C-alpha cells in the first residue's frame, strides 16, 4: 500500500514536534502551511518553516487558506490526510472534506475542557492542576470533533504557562506517535466529546494582563504565572510614581514609565491594607482583595527587569486605582 500523502498546517513548538514525528516515522509530507512570524510578537518558540525546509518540504504562508485559489491548489495536492498542529487560523469545511482519510487537530487541553485559544494560559490562570494534549477529528466547530487520544500532564502549583507548555508539547508528540498508524490505516478511534463538560475560552491580548487588586492573592499569583515570560506579563498602572533614574527608567513625569510589570510574586495570607495598597517596600508587598502579593521580580515599562527594593514605590501608595473598576483577571 502506498504511503498516504499528508498536508500539515502547523506553528509553534507543538507544530515542530509533531512535524518531526511525521518525518521520523517516514510520512510522505506533501506540503506545510504555517504562519509568517509577527515582528510585534516575541518569538520564543522553534520554527516549523525551518524544519520543513531542512527536509525539502514545500512551505506556504498564506494569510488565509480559505480562498478559492488555495482550496483548488490543495485539491490538486490530493492529500490523504490533513493535520493541524497549533495552526492559528480556522480551516474551512471545503478543505477539511478533501482528504479521504480525514483531517485531524492537536489541541493543548483535555477536551472538551478549554476549547478555543491559548488553552494552557487559561488553565494556569484558572488554577487548574491538570491539562494535556488531545488529538481529535476536525469538524466545522473548533475543537469539537470526536477524540482519538489524549495524554494528561500535571500543572504544578508554581508552574508558569511556559513550564506547562513544555509538558504539553511532549504529550502532543506521544499522542501522535500512538495514533499515527491507525490514522494512516483509516481506523482512527472516535470518542464523542461530552458537550455538557465543554468550556470555551477566547484569545488573550497583552492588556488582559492588567492586575485587578481586588482579586484574591492566589488568583493574582495565577495570573502572574500564566502571563510571565515569555508572555507579555502582568502589570499595574501607577498614577504618582517616583522612579529613580539610576535604574535606567524614564523620569516620574513620563506617563509611559508609569506602567509597572510584575514578573514574579509570592501570595501571602496577610494583607492589612486596601486592595492595591503598598503595605511594605522591603520586601515589596501589595495588598489584594484577600491576602497580599510579595513582589520579587518587577520592571518599569522602558526600564530593565529588577529584583530587590529599589523600585521607587512607597508605603501607602495605591496601585492601579484609576483603572481598577474596569479591570478584571
C-alpha positions in Angstrom: 0.0 0.0 0.0 1.3 3.4 -0.9 2.3 5.8 1.9 -0.6 8.3 2.4 0.1 11.8 1.4 -0.1 14.3 4.2 -0.6 18.1 4.3 0.4 19.8 7.6 -0.9 23.0 9.0 1.4 23.9 11.9 3.1 26.5 14.0 4.9 26.8 17.4 6.8 24.1 19.3 3.9 21.7 19.1 4.0 22.1 15.4 7.7 21.4 15.3 7.5 18.3 17.4 4.6 16.8 15.5 6.1 17.5 12.1 9.3 16.0 13.3 7.3 12.9 14.4 5.8 12.6 10.9 9.1 12.9 9.2 10.9 10.5 11.6 8.1 7.9 11.0 8.5 8.1 7.2 5.3 10.0 6.4 5.0 11.5 2.9 4.5 15.1 3.7 3.4 16.9 0.6 3.4 20.5 2.0 3.5 22.5 5.2 1.3 25.5 5.8 2.5 27.8 8.6 2.5 31.5 9.6 5.0 34.2 9.0 6.4 35.4 12.3 4.8 38.6 13.6 7.5 41.2 14.2 5.4 42.5 17.1 5.3 39.1 18.8 8.2 37.7 20.9 9.2 34.6 19.0 10.5 32.3 21.7 9.5 29.0 20.0 11.0 27.0 17.2 10.3 27.4 13.5 8.0 24.9 11.7 9.1 26.5 8.4 12.8 25.9 9.1 12.2 22.3 10.0 10.2 21.7 6.8 12.8 23.3 4.6 15.5 21.2 6.2 13.6 18.2 4.9 12.8 19.6 1.5 9.1 20.0 2.2 7.4 22.9 0.4 6.3 25.7 2.7 3.4 28.0 2.2 2.4 31.0 4.4 -0.8 32.5 3.0 -2.8 34.9 5.1 -5.8 32.7 4.5 -6.1 29.2 3.0 -9.8 29.6 2.7 -9.8 31.2 -0.7 -10.8 29.6 -4.0 -7.2 29.6 -5.2 -5.8 27.8 -2.2 -8.7 25.4 -2.0 -8.0 24.5 -5.6 -4.3 24.1 -5.0 -5.0 21.8 -2.0 -7.3 19.6 -4.2 -4.5 19.4 -6.7 -2.2 18.1 -4.0 -4.6 15.2 -3.3 -3.7 14.7 0.4 -5.0 11.6 2.1 -4.6 13.2 5.5 -4.6 16.7 6.8 -3.1 17.5 10.2 -3.3 20.8 12.2 -0.8 21.3 14.9 -1.2 24.6 16.7 -2.1 26.3 13.4 -3.7 29.6 14.5 -6.4 30.1 11.7 -9.6 28.3 11.1 -9.6 25.9 8.2 -12.9 25.8 6.2 -15.1 22.8 5.7 -14.2 22.6 2.0 -10.6 21.9 2.9 -11.5 19.5 5.7 -13.5 17.5 3.2 -10.6 17.0 0.8 -8.5 14.2 2.4 -10.0 10.7 2.1 -8.7 9.5 5.5 -9.7 12.6 7.4 -8.5 15.8 9.0 -7.1 15.8 12.5 -6.2 18.5 15.0 -3.9 18.5 18.1 -5.2 20.7 20.9 -3.5 21.8 24.1 -6.0 20.7 26.6 -8.0 17.7 27.8 -11.0 18.2 25.6 -13.9 19.0 25.9 -12.4 21.4 28.5 -10.7 24.6 27.4 -11.7 24.6 23.7 -10.5 27.7 21.9 -7.4 29.9 22.1 -4.4 29.7 24.4 -5.8 26.9 26.5 -2.6 26.4 28.5 -2.5 30.1 29.7 -6.2 29.9 30.7 -5.7 26.6 32.6 -2.8 28.1 34.6 -4.7 31.4 35.2 -7.7 29.4 36.5 -5.6 27.4 38.9 -6.1 24.0 37.2 -3.9 21.2 38.4 -4.1 19.2 35.2 -4.3 19.7 31.5 -3.0 17.8 28.5 -2.9 17.2 24.7 -5.8 15.9 22.7 -5.8 14.6 19.1 -9.2 14.8 17.6 -11.1 14.6 14.3 -11.7 18.1 12.8 -15.2 19.4 12.3 -16.6 22.8 11.4 -16.8 23.9 15.1 -13.4 24.5 16.7 -12.1 21.7 18.9 -15.4 19.9 18.9 -14.7 16.7 16.9 -14.5 13.2 18.2 -11.5 12.4 20.3 -8.8 9.9 19.1 -6.4 10.0 22.0 -5.4 12.2 25.0 -2.4 12.5 27.3 -2.7 14.3 30.6 0.0 16.4 32.2 0.2 17.9 35.7 0.2 21.6 36.4 2.4 22.2 39.5 1.4 24.9 42.0 4.3 27.1 40.9 4.4 26.2 37.2 4.4 29.0 34.7 2.5 28.7 31.4 5.8 28.1 29.6 6.5 25.2 32.1 3.2 23.6 31.2 3.6 24.3 27.5 6.8 22.2 27.6 4.9 19.3 29.2 2.0 19.6 26.7 4.4 19.7 23.8 5.9 16.4 24.9 2.5 14.9 25.4 1.4 16.0 22.0 4.2 14.0 20.4 3.3 11.0 22.5 -0.3 11.1 21.4 0.6 11.5 17.7 3.1 8.7 17.9 0.5 6.4 19.4 -2.2 7.3 16.9 -0.4 7.7 13.6 -0.6 4.1 12.4 -4.4 3.9 13.0 -4.9 7.2 11.2 -2.9 6.0 8.1 -5.0 2.8 8.1 -8.2 4.7 8.2 -9.3 3.3 11.5 -8.7 6.1 13.9 -10.8 5.8 17.1 -13.8 8.1 17.7 -14.9 9.0 21.1 -17.6 11.8 21.0 -17.0 14.7 23.3 -19.3 15.3 26.2 -20.9 18.6 25.4 -22.1 19.0 29.0 -18.4 19.2 30.1 -17.3 21.6 27.3 -15.8 25.0 28.0 -14.6 27.6 25.6 -12.1 30.4 26.0 -11.1 33.2 23.6 -7.7 34.7 22.8 -5.8 36.9 25.2 -4.3 40.3 24.5 -1.4 42.0 26.3 -3.8 44.3 28.1 -5.5 41.3 29.6 -2.5 41.1 32.0 -3.8 44.1 33.9 -3.9 43.3 37.6 -7.2 43.9 39.5 -6.0 44.2 43.1 -9.5 43.4 44.4 -8.9 39.7 43.5 -7.6 37.1 45.9 -3.8 37.0 46.2 -3.9 33.4 44.9 -5.8 34.4 41.8 -3.3 37.2 41.2 -0.5 34.8 41.6 -2.1 32.5 39.0 -2.5 35.5 36.6 1.2 36.3 37.0 2.5 32.8 36.3 0.1 32.5 33.4 1.5 35.6 31.6 5.0 35.9 32.9 8.0 35.4 30.5 7.9 34.7 27.6 4.4 36.2 27.5 3.7 40.0 27.8 3.4 40.0 31.6 1.0 41.1 34.4 1.1 44.8 35.1 -0.5 47.7 37.1 -0.5 51.4 36.4 1.0 53.8 39.0 -0.5 57.3 38.9 2.1 59.0 41.1 5.3 57.0 40.5 8.7 58.2 41.8 11.0 56.2 39.6 14.8 56.7 40.2 16.7 57.5 37.1 19.6 55.3 38.3 17.6 52.3 37.3 17.6 53.4 33.7 13.9 54.3 33.7 12.2 57.4 32.5 11.5 60.3 34.9 8.4 60.4 37.0 6.8 62.9 34.6 6.9 60.4 31.8 3.5 58.8 31.6 4.9 55.9 29.6 7.1 55.0 32.5 4.2 54.5 34.9 3.3 51.0 34.0 4.8 48.6 36.5 5.2 44.9 35.4 5.2 42.1 37.9 7.2 39.2 36.6 7.0 37.1 39.7 5.4 37.4 43.2 4.5 35.2 46.1 1.0 35.1 47.5 0.8 35.8 51.3 -2.2 35.2 53.6 -2.0 38.6 55.3 -3.0 41.9 53.6 -3.5 44.7 56.2 -4.4 47.3 53.5 -6.9 48.3 50.9 -6.6 46.4 47.5 -3.6 47.8 45.6 -2.0 49.5 48.6 1.7 49.2 49.1 2.0 47.8 52.7 5.8 47.5 52.7 8.7 48.3 50.4 11.4 45.9 51.6 10.1 43.4 50.8 7.7 44.9 48.3 4.2 43.8 49.4 0.9 45.0 47.9 -2.5 44.2 49.5 -5.0 42.3 47.5 -8.7 41.7 48.0 -7.8 38.8 50.2 -4.1 38.5 51.3 -1.3 40.2 49.6 1.5 39.7 47.0 5.2 39.9 47.8 6.6 41.1 44.5 10.1 39.7 43.8 10.7 40.5 40.1 9.4 43.7 38.6 10.1 46.2 35.8 9.0 49.8 34.9 8.0 50.0 31.3 11.0 51.0 29.3 13.5 50.0 32.1 15.4 46.8 33.0 13.9 43.9 34.9 14.8 44.2 38.5 14.8 42.3 41.8 15.0 43.9 45.3 13.7 47.0 46.9 15.0 49.8 44.6 11.6 50.2 42.9 10.6 53.7 43.7 7.3 52.8 45.4 6.4 54.0 48.9 4.3 52.6 51.7 0.6 53.6 51.5 0.7 54.2 47.7 -2.3 52.8 45.8 -1.5 50.9 42.6 -4.0 50.7 39.8 -6.6 52.8 41.5 -7.7 54.7 38.4 -8.4 51.6 36.3 -9.4 49.0 39.0 -13.1 49.4 38.4 -12.7 48.3 34.7 -10.0 45.7 35.2 -10.5 42.0 35.6 -8.4 38.9 35.9 
